[in-house]
């Protein structure tokens, strides 16, 4: 008897359960886009290199083009469609709008999902390759532009909106992680270095 090549799975996406029968080779990206019609998640390189398909699985970011749908299990999946609270934008989304953290917008859903994970990872004290002091007692590093660039480095923007993306993540960090005292990753928003965007030629 030939082994089965498809299985019935239940995906919980943005708080809603969906039961699907999928080929074992179906990626989470294709299940989201082709089966659930959640087309906010973009297909870019299809090789896990550009980050356009980034979603959150169990609160952690994954490139969905490399994640098999059958392997998601009981983890909650959050796509760009599930980030806002109804008509109220998440602070990360609002920051991208306020600071023009996009141009064509194709990579923006993945950038925003990745930024959400960056804020959670930073709040949990996870260091990055740019973190100078990784001792636990040092606490979370300041979310400087260097830290943000390193943590967001898996998401490519072919339009080159990186300066505004860094500023948007810094602004969102101040709104979500430090609202009580106006602090952004160990520095006040005023103390956090800001890069200026060069005018178009």
Secondary structure in CASP SS format (residue, H / E / C, confidence):
PFRMAT SS
TARGET T0000
AUTHOR 0000-0000-0000
METHOD secondary structure of the structure
MODEL  1
X C 1.00
X C 1.00
X C 1.00
X C 1.00
X C 1.00
X E 1.00
X E 1.00
X E 1.00
X E 1.00
X E 1.00
X E 1.00
X E 1.00
X E 1.00
X C 1.00
X C 1.00
X E 1.00
X E 1.00
X E 1.00
X E 1.00
X E 1.00
X E 1.00
X E 1.00
X E 1.00
X C 1.00
X C 1.00
X C 1.00
X E 1.00
X H 1.00
X H 1.00
X H 1.00
X H 1.00
X H 1.00
X H 1.00
X H 1.00
X H 1.00
X C 1.00
X C 1.00
X C 1.00
X C 1.00
X C 1.00
X C 1.00
X C 1.00
X C 1.00
X C 1.00
X C 1.00
X C 1.00
X C 1.00
X C 1.00
X C 1.00
X C 1.00
X C 1.00
X C 1.00
X C 1.00
X E 1.00
X E 1.00
X E 1.00
X E 1.00
X C 1.00
X C 1.00
X E 1.00
X E 1.00
X E 1.00
X E 1.00
X C 1.00
X C 1.00
X C 1.00
X C 1.00
X E 1.00
X H 1.00
X H 1.00
X H 1.00
X C 1.00
X C 1.00
X C 1.00
X C 1.00
X E 1.00
X E 1.00
X E 1.00
X C 1.00
X H 1.00
X H 1.00
X H 1.00
X C 1.00
X C 1.00
X E 1.00
X C 1.00
X C 1.00
X E 1.00
X C 1.00
X C 1.00
X H 1.00
X H 1.00
X H 1.00
X H 1.00
X H 1.00
X H 1.00
X H 1.00
X H 1.00
X C 1.00
X C 1.00
X C 1.00
X C 1.00
X C 1.00
X C 1.00
X C 1.00
X C 1.00
X C 1.00
X H 1.00
X H 1.00
X H 1.00
X H 1.00
X H 1.00
X H 1.00
X H 1.00
X H 1.00
X H 1.00
X H 1.00
X H 1.00
X H 1.00
X H 1.00
X H 1.00
X H 1.00
X H 1.00
X C 1.00
X C 1.00
X C 1.00
X C 1.00
X C 1.00
X C 1.00
X C 1.00
X C 1.00
X C 1.00
X C 1.00
X C 1.00
X C 1.00
X H 1.00
X H 1.00
X H 1.00
X C 1.00
X C 1.00
X C 1.00
X C 1.00
X C 1.00
X C 1.00
X H 1.00
X H 1.00
X H 1.00
X H 1.00
X H 1.00
X H 1.00
X H 1.00
X C 1.00
X C 1.00
X C 1.00
X C 1.00
X C 1.00
X C 1.00
X C 1.00
X C 1.00
X C 1.00
X C 1.00
X H 1.00
X H 1.00
X H 1.00
X H 1.00
X H 1.00
X H 1.00
X H 1.00
X H 1.00
X H 1.00
X H 1.00
X H 1.00
X H 1.00
X H 1.00
X H 1.00
X H 1.00
X C 1.00
X C 1.00
X C 1.00
X C 1.00
X C 1.00
X C 1.00
X E 1.00
X E 1.00
X C 1.00
X C 1.00
X E 1.00
X E 1.00
X C 1.00
X C 1.00
X C 1.00
X C 1.00
X C 1.00
X C 1.00
X C 1.00
X C 1.00
X C 1.00
X C 1.00
X C 1.00
X C 1.00
X C 1.00
END
